[in-house]
Amino acid sequence: MTPLAITFLILAIVIVWGGLVASAVFLRRHPEVADYPGGGVDDHREDVAPLERDT
């Protein structure tokens, strides 16, 4: 392998494993959302679906 290929291999490994470590650390510090935003009003749109026709 050329030195350039080894450099890119190391860079790719650092990016992938670094992202994994960073996400694990973030999840360790913030394990769960404490408060969710308020939801919208349920307007029962699934009750009034468009007509389905066989063609």
Summary of the structure (lengths in Angstrom):
residues: 55
radius of gyration: 24.5
end to end distance: 60.4
largest distance: 63.9
contacts: 62
relative contact order: 0.06
helix: 55%
strand: 0%
